[in-house]
Amino acid sequence: MFMTLPLSGWHKSSYSTERDDACVEAATLMGGGILVRDSKDRARCPLTASPTAWGTFLALVSPHGSQPGPTPTSR
């Protein structure tokens, strides 16, 4: 299986705490895609999303509405 390495390191959800084991991590790919993985199961293949799909997802789940907050590369 071919795996594209992220451009940046993995970033944990800002809603996670050190004791919180239910979280996701995201990373940006060189071509602009986003990788998303379960922090409890890092050996599993991550999901891949386009920047548009990731932005739409963040807008839908963000408490800020259309202001999704930081992307994985802006931290």
Biopython code that builds the backbone (N, CA, C, O; Angstrom):
import numpy as np
from Bio.PDB.StructureBuilder import StructureBuilder

atoms = [
    (1, "MET", "N", (0.843, -1.187, 0.000)),
    (1, "MET", "CA", (0.000, 0.000, 0.000)),
    (1, "MET", "C", (0.882, 1.242, 0.000)),
    (1, "MET", "O", (1.827, 1.331, 0.784)),
    (2, "PHE", "N", (0.586, 2.184, -0.858)),
    (2, "PHE", "CA", (1.331, 3.431, -0.958)),
    (2, "PHE", "C", (0.740, 4.454, 0.000)),
    (2, "PHE", "O", (-0.476, 4.644, 0.041)),
    (3, "MET", "N", (1.595, 5.109, 0.764)),
    (3, "MET", "CA", (1.128, 6.116, 1.720)),
    (3, "MET", "C", (1.853, 7.420, 1.456)),
    (3, "MET", "O", (3.083, 7.452, 1.476)),
    (4, "THR", "N", (1.131, 8.485, 1.213)),
    (4, "THR", "CA", (1.717, 9.804, 1.030)),
    (4, "THR", "C", (1.981, 10.414, 2.398)),
    (4, "THR", "O", (1.106, 10.424, 3.264)),
    (5, "LEU", "N", (3.178, 10.917, 2.581)),
    (5, "LEU", "CA", (3.535, 11.508, 3.866)),
    (5, "LEU", "C", (2.990, 12.926, 3.975)),
    (5, "LEU", "O", (2.946, 13.655, 2.983)),
    (6, "PRO", "N", (2.577, 13.317, 5.167)),
    (6, "PRO", "CA", (2.056, 14.672, 5.342)),
    (6, "PRO", "C", (3.156, 15.719, 5.212)),
    (6, "PRO", "O", (4.311, 15.464, 5.553)),
    (7, "LEU", "N", (2.789, 16.893, 4.719)),
    (7, "LEU", "CA", (3.689, 18.024, 4.590)),
    (7, "LEU", "C", (4.078, 18.537, 5.974)),
    (7, "LEU", "O", (5.226, 18.916, 6.205)),
    (8, "SER", "N", (3.139, 18.544, 6.865)),
    (8, "SER", "CA", (3.379, 19.000, 8.235)),
    (8, "SER", "C", (3.146, 17.825, 9.178)),
    (8, "SER", "O", (2.719, 16.751, 8.754)),
    (9, "GLY", "N", (3.428, 18.037, 10.442)),
    (9, "GLY", "CA", (3.147, 17.004, 11.430)),
    (9, "GLY", "C", (1.657, 16.880, 11.675)),
    (9, "GLY", "O", (0.863, 17.670, 11.166)),
    (10, "TRP", "N", (1.296, 15.903, 12.441)),
    (10, "TRP", "CA", (-0.111, 15.698, 12.797)),
    (10, "TRP", "C", (-0.499, 16.685, 13.896)),
    (10, "TRP", "O", (0.283, 16.965, 14.804)),
    (11, "HIS", "N", (-1.721, 17.206, 13.793)),
    (11, "HIS", "CA", (-2.242, 18.162, 14.782)),
    (11, "HIS", "C", (-3.498, 17.588, 15.412)),
    (11, "HIS", "O", (-4.432, 17.195, 14.714)),
    (12, "LYS", "N", (-3.513, 17.542, 16.751)),
    (12, "LYS", "CA", (-4.682, 17.043, 17.472)),
    (12, "LYS", "C", (-5.801, 18.074, 17.475)),
    (12, "LYS", "O", (-5.565, 19.278, 17.380)),
    (13, "SER", "N", (-7.004, 17.579, 17.586)),
    (13, "SER", "CA", (-8.161, 18.456, 17.704)),
    (13, "SER", "C", (-7.978, 19.388, 18.900)),
    (13, "SER", "O", (-7.490, 18.964, 19.948)),
    (14, "SER", "N", (-8.365, 20.645, 18.750)),
    (14, "SER", "CA", (-8.255, 21.607, 19.854)),
    (14, "SER", "C", (-9.227, 21.281, 20.984)),
    (14, "SER", "O", (-9.113, 21.837, 22.077)),
    (15, "TYR", "N", (-10.179, 20.388, 20.734)),
    (15, "TYR", "CA", (-11.130, 19.989, 21.764)),
    (15, "TYR", "C", (-10.610, 18.814, 22.590)),
    (15, "TYR", "O", (-11.284, 18.373, 23.521)),
    (16, "SER", "N", (-9.432, 18.305, 22.267)),
    (16, "SER", "CA", (-8.861, 17.170, 22.984)),
    (16, "SER", "C", (-8.097, 17.649, 24.213)),
    (16, "SER", "O", (-7.591, 18.770, 24.255)),
    (17, "THR", "N", (-8.027, 16.795, 25.185)),
    (17, "THR", "CA", (-7.190, 17.031, 26.356)),
    (17, "THR", "C", (-6.236, 15.860, 26.481)),
    (17, "THR", "O", (-6.389, 14.861, 25.779)),
    (18, "GLU", "N", (-5.265, 15.967, 27.353)),
    (18, "GLU", "CA", (-4.317, 14.871, 27.543)),
    (18, "GLU", "C", (-5.019, 13.591, 27.987)),
    (18, "GLU", "O", (-4.573, 12.495, 27.649)),
    (19, "ARG", "N", (-6.096, 13.713, 28.730)),
    (19, "ARG", "CA", (-6.827, 12.540, 29.223)),
    (19, "ARG", "C", (-7.902, 12.064, 28.259)),
    (19, "ARG", "O", (-8.458, 10.978, 28.425)),
    (20, "ASP", "N", (-8.190, 12.868, 27.262)),
    (20, "ASP", "CA", (-9.255, 12.540, 26.311)),
    (20, "ASP", "C", (-8.722, 11.616, 25.232)),
    (20, "ASP", "O", (-7.868, 12.014, 24.440)),
    (21, "ASP", "N", (-9.219, 10.385, 25.194)),
    (21, "ASP", "CA", (-8.726, 9.453, 24.188)),
    (21, "ASP", "C", (-9.630, 9.395, 22.956)),
    (21, "ASP", "O", (-9.383, 8.596, 22.053)),
    (22, "ALA", "N", (-10.664, 10.220, 22.906)),
    (22, "ALA", "CA", (-11.583, 10.226, 21.764)),
    (22, "ALA", "C", (-11.297, 11.470, 20.930)),
    (22, "ALA", "O", (-11.994, 12.479, 21.039)),
    (23, "CYS", "N", (-10.260, 11.386, 20.096)),
    (23, "CYS", "CA", (-9.951, 12.574, 19.310)),
    (23, "CYS", "C", (-9.430, 12.194, 17.939)),
    (23, "CYS", "O", (-9.066, 11.046, 17.682)),
    (24, "VAL", "N", (-9.403, 13.180, 17.072)),
    (24, "VAL", "CA", (-8.872, 12.997, 15.730)),
    (24, "VAL", "C", (-7.648, 13.884, 15.556)),
    (24, "VAL", "O", (-7.468, 14.871, 16.269)),
    (25, "GLU", "N", (-6.814, 13.510, 14.595)),
    (25, "GLU", "CA", (-5.650, 14.293, 14.241)),
    (25, "GLU", "C", (-5.714, 14.560, 12.736)),
    (25, "GLU", "O", (-6.239, 13.746, 11.976)),
    (26, "ALA", "N", (-5.179, 15.698, 12.319)),
    (26, "ALA", "CA", (-5.186, 16.063, 10.898)),
    (26, "ALA", "C", (-3.796, 16.513, 10.480)),
    (26, "ALA", "O", (-3.025, 17.031, 11.288)),
    (27, "ALA", "N", (-3.491, 16.309, 9.203)),
    (27, "ALA", "CA", (-2.225, 16.749, 8.617)),
    (27, "ALA", "C", (-2.483, 17.165, 7.181)),
    (27, "ALA", "O", (-3.410, 16.674, 6.537)),
    (28, "THR", "N", (-1.652, 18.079, 6.681)),
    (28, "THR", "CA", (-1.786, 18.571, 5.315)),
    (28, "THR", "C", (-0.794, 17.857, 4.402)),
    (28, "THR", "O", (0.371, 17.675, 4.757)),
    (29, "LEU", "N", (-1.266, 17.455, 3.227)),
    (29, "LEU", "CA", (-0.407, 16.817, 2.229)),
    (29, "LEU", "C", (0.196, 17.870, 1.303)),
    (29, "LEU", "O", (-0.334, 18.974, 1.181)),
    (30, "MET", "N", (1.294, 17.529, 0.660)),
    (30, "MET", "CA", (1.966, 18.462, -0.259)),
    (30, "MET", "C", (1.043, 18.967, -1.360)),
    (30, "MET", "O", (1.125, 20.137, -1.732)),
    (31, "GLY", "N", (0.176, 18.123, -1.885)),
    (31, "GLY", "CA", (-0.733, 18.525, -2.947)),
    (31, "GLY", "C", (-1.949, 19.300, -2.461)),
    (31, "GLY", "O", (-2.797, 19.682, -3.266)),
    (32, "GLY", "N", (-2.048, 19.538, -1.154)),
    (32, "GLY", "CA", (-3.153, 20.301, -0.601)),
    (32, "GLY", "C", (-4.234, 19.468, 0.041)),
    (32, "GLY", "O", (-5.159, 20.023, 0.634)),
    (33, "GLY", "N", (-4.152, 18.162, -0.056)),
    (33, "GLY", "CA", (-5.147, 17.313, 0.597)),
    (33, "GLY", "C", (-4.950, 17.280, 2.102)),
    (33, "GLY", "O", (-3.929, 17.726, 2.624)),
    (34, "ILE", "N", (-5.928, 16.753, 2.775)),
    (34, "ILE", "CA", (-5.891, 16.653, 4.231)),
    (34, "ILE", "C", (-6.008, 15.185, 4.621)),
    (34, "ILE", "O", (-6.844, 14.459, 4.082)),
    (35, "LEU", "N", (-5.170, 14.748, 5.556)),
    (35, "LEU", "CA", (-5.280, 13.413, 6.136)),
    (35, "LEU", "C", (-5.930, 13.547, 7.506)),
    (35, "LEU", "O", (-5.624, 14.476, 8.254)),
    (36, "VAL", "N", (-6.816, 12.634, 7.832)),
    (36, "VAL", "CA", (-7.489, 12.628, 9.128)),
    (36, "VAL", "C", (-7.394, 11.220, 9.692)),
    (36, "VAL", "O", (-7.699, 10.248, 9.001)),
    (37, "ARG", "N", (-6.966, 11.107, 10.958)),
    (37, "ARG", "CA", (-6.840, 9.790, 11.578)),
    (37, "ARG", "C", (-7.353, 9.805, 13.008)),
    (37, "ARG", "O", (-7.476, 10.856, 13.637)),
    (38, "ASP", "N", (-7.648, 8.615, 13.501)),
    (38, "ASP", "CA", (-8.072, 8.402, 14.876)),
    (38, "ASP", "C", (-6.824, 8.320, 15.739)),
    (38, "ASP", "O", (-5.968, 7.472, 15.491)),
    (39, "SER", "N", (-6.697, 9.173, 16.739)),
    (39, "SER", "CA", (-5.486, 9.184, 17.555)),
    (39, "SER", "C", (-5.313, 7.915, 18.384)),
    (39, "SER", "O", (-4.212, 7.625, 18.852)),
    (40, "LYS", "N", (-6.392, 7.157, 18.570)),
    (40, "LYS", "CA", (-6.291, 5.904, 19.319)),
    (40, "LYS", "C", (-5.804, 4.762, 18.437)),
    (40, "LYS", "O", (-5.368, 3.733, 18.952)),
    (41, "ASP", "N", (-5.869, 4.923, 17.125)),
    (41, "ASP", "CA", (-5.520, 3.847, 16.202)),
    (41, "ASP", "C", (-4.680, 4.402, 15.053)),
    (41, "ASP", "O", (-5.112, 4.402, 13.900)),
    (42, "ARG", "N", (-3.487, 4.870, 15.375)),
    (42, "ARG", "CA", (-2.623, 5.536, 14.396)),
    (42, "ARG", "C", (-2.080, 4.607, 13.325)),
    (42, "ARG", "O", (-1.619, 5.075, 12.284)),
    (43, "ALA", "N", (-2.124, 3.302, 13.556)),
    (43, "ALA", "CA", (-1.630, 2.350, 12.559)),
    (43, "ALA", "C", (-2.604, 2.183, 11.395)),
    (43, "ALA", "O", (-2.215, 1.737, 10.315)),
    (44, "ARG", "N", (-3.839, 2.531, 11.608)),
    (44, "ARG", "CA", (-4.852, 2.422, 10.556)),
    (44, "ARG", "C", (-4.648, 3.489, 9.489)),
    (44, "ARG", "O", (-4.167, 4.584, 9.780)),
    (45, "CYS", "N", (-5.010, 3.171, 8.280)),
    (45, "CYS", "CA", (-4.893, 4.109, 7.169)),
    (45, "CYS", "C", (-5.791, 5.331, 7.423)),
    (45, "CYS", "O", (-6.973, 5.164, 7.723)),
    (46, "PRO", "N", (-5.255, 6.549, 7.309)),
    (46, "PRO", "CA", (-6.086, 7.739, 7.534)),
    (46, "PRO", "C", (-7.041, 8.008, 6.378)),
    (46, "PRO", "O", (-6.841, 7.526, 5.263)),
    (47, "LEU", "N", (-8.063, 8.772, 6.659)),
    (47, "LEU", "CA", (-8.975, 9.249, 5.620)),
    (47, "LEU", "C", (-8.292, 10.397, 4.882)),
    (47, "LEU", "O", (-7.508, 11.140, 5.472)),
    (48, "THR", "N", (-8.585, 10.536, 3.611)),
    (48, "THR", "CA", (-8.041, 11.640, 2.824)),
    (48, "THR", "C", (-9.198, 12.505, 2.346)),
    (48, "THR", "O", (-10.213, 11.995, 1.869)),
    (49, "ALA", "N", (-9.037, 13.815, 2.477)),
    (49, "ALA", "CA", (-10.076, 14.750, 2.044)),
    (49, "ALA", "C", (-9.437, 15.861, 1.211)),
    (49, "ALA", "O", (-8.281, 16.226, 1.424)),
    (50, "SER", "N", (-10.194, 16.384, 0.274)),
    (50, "SER", "CA", (-9.727, 17.547, -0.484)),
    (50, "SER", "C", (-9.842, 18.777, 0.420)),
    (50, "SER", "O", (-10.592, 18.750, 1.396)),
    (51, "PRO", "N", (-9.118, 19.844, 0.114)),
    (51, "PRO", "CA", (-9.254, 21.065, 0.913)),
    (51, "PRO", "C", (-10.700, 21.577, 0.951)),
    (51, "PRO", "O", (-11.155, 22.066, 1.985)),
    (52, "THR", "N", (-11.420, 21.467, -0.167)),
    (52, "THR", "CA", (-12.813, 21.915, -0.221)),
    (52, "THR", "C", (-13.692, 21.076, 0.706)),
    (52, "THR", "O", (-14.493, 21.617, 1.468)),
    (53, "ALA", "N", (-13.537, 19.753, 0.636)),
    (53, "ALA", "CA", (-14.339, 18.870, 1.490)),
    (53, "ALA", "C", (-14.012, 19.101, 2.962)),
    (53, "ALA", "O", (-14.914, 19.115, 3.799)),
    (54, "TRP", "N", (-12.733, 19.281, 3.286)),
    (54, "TRP", "CA", (-12.319, 19.512, 4.678)),
    (54, "TRP", "C", (-12.906, 20.832, 5.183)),
    (54, "TRP", "O", (-13.415, 20.899, 6.302)),
    (55, "GLY", "N", (-12.834, 21.878, 4.361)),
    (55, "GLY", "CA", (-13.397, 23.173, 4.752)),
    (55, "GLY", "C", (-14.897, 23.105, 4.969)),
    (55, "GLY", "O", (-15.419, 23.718, 5.900)),
    (56, "THR", "N", (-15.598, 22.362, 4.113)),
    (56, "THR", "CA", (-17.040, 22.181, 4.269)),
    (56, "THR", "C", (-17.354, 21.435, 5.562)),
    (56, "THR", "O", (-18.262, 21.815, 6.300)),
    (57, "PHE", "N", (-16.594, 20.365, 5.832)),
    (57, "PHE", "CA", (-16.785, 19.610, 7.066)),
    (57, "PHE", "C", (-16.573, 20.507, 8.287)),
    (57, "PHE", "O", (-17.394, 20.505, 9.205)),
    (58, "LEU", "N", (-15.484, 21.269, 8.304)),
    (58, "LEU", "CA", (-15.209, 22.147, 9.443)),
    (58, "LEU", "C", (-16.300, 23.199, 9.631)),
    (58, "LEU", "O", (-16.684, 23.510, 10.758)),
    (59, "ALA", "N", (-16.797, 23.745, 8.517)),
    (59, "ALA", "CA", (-17.867, 24.738, 8.605)),
    (59, "ALA", "C", (-19.136, 24.139, 9.208)),
    (59, "ALA", "O", (-19.862, 24.818, 9.935)),
    (60, "LEU", "N", (-19.402, 22.865, 8.907)),
    (60, "LEU", "CA", (-20.610, 22.211, 9.417)),
    (60, "LEU", "C", (-20.506, 21.848, 10.894)),
    (60, "LEU", "O", (-21.506, 21.899, 11.611)),
    (61, "VAL", "N", (-19.314, 21.482, 11.359)),
    (61, "VAL", "CA", (-19.175, 21.028, 12.748)),
    (61, "VAL", "C", (-18.644, 22.102, 13.678)),
    (61, "VAL", "O", (-18.649, 21.920, 14.895)),
    (62, "SER", "N", (-18.190, 23.210, 13.130)),
    (62, "SER", "CA", (-17.617, 24.267, 13.950)),
    (62, "SER", "C", (-18.702, 25.063, 14.671)),
    (62, "SER", "O", (-19.739, 25.376, 14.087)),
    (63, "PRO", "N", (-18.461, 25.390, 15.950)),
    (63, "PRO", "CA", (-19.425, 26.248, 16.654)),
    (63, "PRO", "C", (-19.413, 27.670, 16.113)),
    (63, "PRO", "O", (-20.279, 28.470, 16.467)),
    (64, "HIS", "N", (-18.445, 27.997, 15.258)),
    (64, "HIS", "CA", (-18.325, 29.341, 14.696)),
    (64, "HIS", "C", (-19.017, 29.477, 13.353)),
    (64, "HIS", "O", (-18.835, 30.479, 12.662)),
    (65, "GLY", "N", (-19.807, 28.485, 12.972)),
    (65, "GLY", "CA", (-20.527, 28.554, 11.708)),
    (65, "GLY", "C", (-19.606, 28.503, 10.519)),
    (65, "GLY", "O", (-18.895, 27.517, 10.329)),
    (66, "SER", "N", (-19.603, 29.549, 9.711)),
    (66, "SER", "CA", (-18.789, 29.548, 8.504)),
    (66, "SER", "C", (-17.331, 29.889, 8.776)),
    (66, "SER", "O", (-16.523, 29.907, 7.847)),
    (67, "GLN", "N", (-16.984, 30.154, 10.006)),
    (67, "GLN", "CA", (-15.587, 30.430, 10.373)),
    (67, "GLN", "C", (-15.012, 29.169, 11.013)),
    (67, "GLN", "O", (-15.083, 29.023, 12.234)),
    (68, "PRO", "N", (-14.443, 28.251, 10.222)),
    (68, "PRO", "CA", (-14.029, 26.956, 10.743)),
    (68, "PRO", "C", (-12.820, 26.976, 11.647)),
    (68, "PRO", "O", (-12.537, 25.962, 12.285)),
    (69, "GLY", "N", (-12.095, 28.065, 11.738)),
    (69, "GLY", "CA", (-10.926, 28.085, 12.603)),
    (69, "GLY", "C", (-9.684, 27.617, 11.855)),
    (69, "GLY", "O", (-9.674, 27.548, 10.626)),
    (70, "PRO", "N", (-8.636, 27.295, 12.611)),
    (70, "PRO", "CA", (-7.363, 26.986, 11.960)),
    (70, "PRO", "C", (-7.386, 25.690, 11.177)),
    (70, "PRO", "O", (-8.049, 24.725, 11.558)),
    (71, "THR", "N", (-6.653, 25.685, 10.077)),
    (71, "THR", "CA", (-6.431, 24.460, 9.323)),
    (71, "THR", "C", (-5.185, 23.804, 9.894)),
    (71, "THR", "O", (-4.464, 24.441, 10.662)),
    (72, "PRO", "N", (-4.911, 22.566, 9.550)),
    (72, "PRO", "CA", (-3.744, 21.891, 10.118)),
    (72, "PRO", "C", (-2.422, 22.630, 9.894)),
    (72, "PRO", "O", (-1.526, 22.519, 10.731)),
    (73, "THR", "N", (-2.266, 23.383, 8.794)),
    (73, "THR", "CA", (-1.000, 24.054, 8.534)),
    (73, "THR", "C", (-0.898, 25.424, 9.194)),
    (73, "THR", "O", (0.187, 26.005, 9.211)),
    (74, "SER", "N", (-1.970, 25.951, 9.731)),
    (74, "SER", "CA", (-1.918, 27.306, 10.286)),
    (74, "SER", "C", (-1.625, 27.326, 11.780)),
    (74, "SER", "O", (-1.623, 28.394, 12.393)),
    (75, "ARG", "N", (-1.386, 26.196, 12.357)),
    (75, "ARG", "CA", (-1.080, 26.163, 13.795)),
    (75, "ARG", "C", (0.370, 26.388, 14.058)),
    (75, "ARG", "O", (0.795, 26.391, 15.213)),
]
sb = StructureBuilder()
sb.init_structure("model")
sb.init_model(0)
sb.init_chain("A")
sb.init_seg("    ")
for serial, (resi, resn, name, xyz) in enumerate(atoms, 1):
    if name == "N":
        sb.init_residue(resn, " ", resi, " ")
    sb.init_atom(name, np.array(xyz, "f"), 0.0, 1.0, " ", f" {name:<3s}", serial, name[0])
structure = sb.get_structure()
